[in-house]
């Protein structure tokens, strides 16, 4: 007989993780990073490796513990990309850990890394876009005071594409990417 932990004993992370695993119908890998911000808890990265059903998906858990005056919802960040390279997965935890409380992760915000993320790709920056509703719902319950977190997606871009985004707008930029959005080796727009 297999015993399951009752819901009332689960931590907010366990609730969040089980919600995501139910949506994606797969178990996640969890990585923990000690907080670089004093007084804030660990940052967790939940990773769903690339499969036939979906691309590599990496989600943070820890951004929502930090407050920012321009952030009106409790948010977590995520990334999806057609790659097996775990560098893509770990960059979400790194960004969550280092930027929480300092960056509001508002739509259209640019995050420059100054170096490429993976050896397979020259992509070296991100733009914050709304969650892809085809894959994940906008809000995920985490059982902290019966609330939920809002997911926002980090879309990998080339740093020089920032000018293109400013010129044509974020919505048009995403439309032009179309199916190439998840390709780490895509050509610049």
ZIGICOR-V122454 format. One record per residue. N is the residue number from 0. RES is the residue in one letter. PHI is phi in degrees with one decimal (* if undefined). PSI is psi as a letter, one per 20 degrees, with the letter a starting at -180 (NA if undefined). OMEGA is omega in whole degrees, 0 to 359 (none if undefined). Layout:
n=[N | N]
res=[RES | RES]
phi=[PHI | PHI]
psi=[PSI | PSI]
omega=[OMEGA | OMEGA]
//
This chain:
n=[0 | 1 | 2 | 3 | 4 | 5 | 6 | 7 | 8 | 9 | 10 | 11 | 12 | 13 | 14 | 15 | 16 | 17 | 18 | 19 | 20 | 21 | 22 | 23 | 24 | 25 | 26 | 27 | 28 | 29 | 30 | 31 | 32 | 33 | 34 | 35 | 36 | 37 | 38 | 39 | 40 | 41 | 42 | 43 | 44 | 45 | 46 | 47 | 48 | 49 | 50 | 51 | 52 | 53 | 54 | 55 | 56 | 57 | 58 | 59 | 60 | 61 | 62 | 63 | 64 | 65 | 66 | 67 | 68 | 69 | 70 | 71 | 72 | 73 | 74 | 75 | 76 | 77 | 78 | 79 | 80 | 81 | 82 | 83 | 84 | 85 | 86 | 87 | 88 | 89 | 90 | 91 | 92 | 93 | 94 | 95 | 96 | 97 | 98 | 99 | 100 | 101 | 102 | 103 | 104 | 105 | 106 | 107 | 108 | 109 | 110 | 111 | 112 | 113 | 114 | 115 | 116 | 117 | 118 | 119 | 120 | 121 | 122 | 123 | 124 | 125 | 126 | 127 | 128 | 129 | 130 | 131 | 132 | 133 | 134 | 135 | 136 | 137 | 138 | 139 | 140 | 141 | 142 | 143 | 144 | 145 | 146 | 147 | 148 | 149 | 150 | 151 | 152 | 153 | 154 | 155 | 156 | 157 | 158 | 159 | 160 | 161 | 162 | 163 | 164 | 165 | 166 | 167 | 168 | 169 | 170 | 171 | 172 | 173 | 174 | 175 | 176 | 177 | 178 | 179 | 180 | 181 | 182 | 183 | 184 | 185 | 186 | 187 | 188]
res=[X | X | X | X | X | X | X | X | X | X | X | X | X | X | X | X | X | X | X | X | X | X | X | X | X | X | X | X | X | X | X | X | X | X | X | X | X | X | X | X | X | X | X | X | X | X | X | X | X | X | X | X | X | X | X | X | X | X | X | X | X | X | X | X | X | X | X | X | X | X | X | X | X | X | X | X | X | X | X | X | X | X | X | X | X | X | X | X | X | X | X | X | X | X | X | X | X | X | X | X | X | X | X | X | X | X | X | X | X | X | X | X | X | X | X | X | X | X | X | X | X | X | X | X | X | X | X | X | X | X | X | X | X | X | X | X | X | X | X | X | X | X | X | X | X | X | X | X | X | X | X | X | X | X | X | X | X | X | X | X | X | X | X | X | X | X | X | X | X | X | X | X | X | X | X | X | X | X | X | X | X | X | X | X | X | X | X | X | X]
phi=[* | -101.4 | -97.4 | -108.9 | -66.1 | -65.3 | -55.6 | -68.6 | -95.6 | -75.7 | -76.9 | -55.9 | -61.8 | -64.3 | -63.9 | -59.4 | -61.7 | -66.4 | -61.6 | -66.0 | -65.7 | -67.0 | -65.3 | -90.7 | 54.5 | -160.9 | -81.0 | -102.1 | -96.4 | -119.9 | -120.0 | -117.5 | -124.3 | -67.4 | -67.1 | -89.1 | -101.7 | -61.4 | 85.8 | -106.6 | -73.3 | -52.9 | -107.1 | -113.8 | -118.2 | -101.2 | -120.2 | -112.1 | -58.7 | -57.7 | -140.1 | -67.0 | -84.4 | -153.7 | -74.8 | -62.6 | -126.7 | -127.1 | -125.0 | -91.4 | -143.2 | 154.4 | -61.2 | -68.5 | -85.4 | -101.1 | -100.5 | -140.7 | -61.0 | -92.2 | -103.7 | -94.6 | -123.6 | -77.5 | -121.3 | -133.2 | -107.0 | -149.5 | -139.5 | -133.0 | -158.4 | -82.2 | -155.4 | -97.7 | -68.6 | -71.6 | -59.0 | -62.2 | -67.7 | -75.1 | -65.2 | -65.0 | -63.0 | -61.6 | -65.4 | -60.2 | -66.1 | -85.4 | -105.0 | -62.6 | 86.6 | -104.7 | -116.7 | -80.1 | 54.4 | -80.2 | -55.3 | 90.3 | -68.5 | -102.1 | -120.5 | -98.2 | -96.5 | 83.8 | -154.3 | -70.4 | -80.1 | -134.7 | -69.5 | -84.8 | -146.2 | -95.5 | -59.3 | -140.8 | -154.6 | -136.4 | -123.9 | -82.9 | -129.6 | -64.3 | -60.6 | -74.3 | -69.3 | -69.0 | -107.6 | -125.8 | -73.6 | -65.8 | -122.8 | -122.1 | -65.7 | -127.3 | 71.3 | -83.0 | 52.3 | 53.8 | -113.0 | -139.2 | -110.4 | -94.8 | -90.7 | -126.1 | -97.2 | -100.1 | -96.6 | -66.7 | -137.9 | -84.2 | -57.1 | -72.9 | -75.7 | -57.3 | -65.9 | -64.1 | -61.8 | -65.9 | -75.8 | -102.2 | 92.7 | -64.7 | -61.0 | -67.0 | -59.6 | -64.3 | -60.8 | -67.3 | -67.1 | 45.8 | -72.6 | -78.8 | -53.1 | -96.4 | -86.7 | -70.5 | -108.0 | -65.5 | -83.0 | -69.8 | -96.5]
psi=[p | p | p | q | p | q | h | i | i | q | r | h | g | h | g | g | g | h | g | g | h | g | g | i | l | q | q | q | q | p | q | p | p | p | p | i | p | p | i | q | r | q | p | q | p | p | p | o | q | p | a | h | h | r | r | p | p | p | q | q | o | h | h | i | i | q | q | p | h | j | o | i | q | o | q | q | q | r | q | p | q | n | q | i | o | i | h | g | g | h | h | g | g | g | g | g | g | h | i | p | h | h | p | i | l | q | p | i | p | p | o | p | h | i | q | q | h | q | h | i | q | j | p | j | r | q | p | p | r | q | q | o | i | h | g | q | r | h | p | p | q | j | j | o | l | k | a | r | q | p | p | q | q | o | o | p | r | q | h | i | i | g | h | g | g | h | g | i | q | g | g | h | g | g | g | h | h | c | i | i | h | j | o | i | k | r | q | q | NA]
omega=[180 | 179 | 176 | 177 | 178 | 183 | 183 | 177 | 182 | 176 | 176 | 178 | 180 | 176 | 180 | 180 | 182 | 176 | 180 | 179 | 176 | 180 | 185 | 178 | 183 | 176 | 179 | 170 | 182 | 177 | 183 | 176 | 175 | 183 | 174 | 179 | 182 | 177 | 178 | 181 | 177 | 170 | 178 | 174 | 177 | 186 | 172 | 183 | 180 | 177 | 178 | 183 | 185 | 176 | 172 | 180 | 179 | 183 | 178 | 166 | 182 | 178 | 184 | 178 | 181 | 179 | 174 | 183 | 180 | 182 | 186 | 178 | 171 | 185 | 168 | 182 | 175 | 182 | 171 | 182 | 178 | 182 | 173 | 185 | 182 | 175 | 177 | 181 | 185 | 179 | 178 | 177 | 179 | 181 | 178 | 182 | 186 | 185 | 182 | 183 | 180 | 183 | 181 | 182 | 176 | 180 | 179 | 180 | 181 | 176 | 181 | 178 | 181 | 176 | 181 | 186 | 186 | 178 | 182 | 189 | 177 | 179 | 187 | 178 | 178 | 168 | 181 | 179 | 177 | 179 | 177 | 185 | 176 | 186 | 184 | 175 | 185 | 183 | 180 | 177 | 176 | 174 | 173 | 180 | 178 | 181 | 179 | 177 | 177 | 178 | 170 | 184 | 171 | 180 | 178 | 179 | 169 | 183 | 181 | 176 | 177 | 180 | 177 | 179 | 179 | 184 | 186 | 181 | 184 | 182 | 179 | 178 | 180 | 178 | 181 | 177 | 179 | 184 | 180 | 183 | 184 | 184 | 181 | 182 | 183 | 176 | 179 | 177 | none]
//
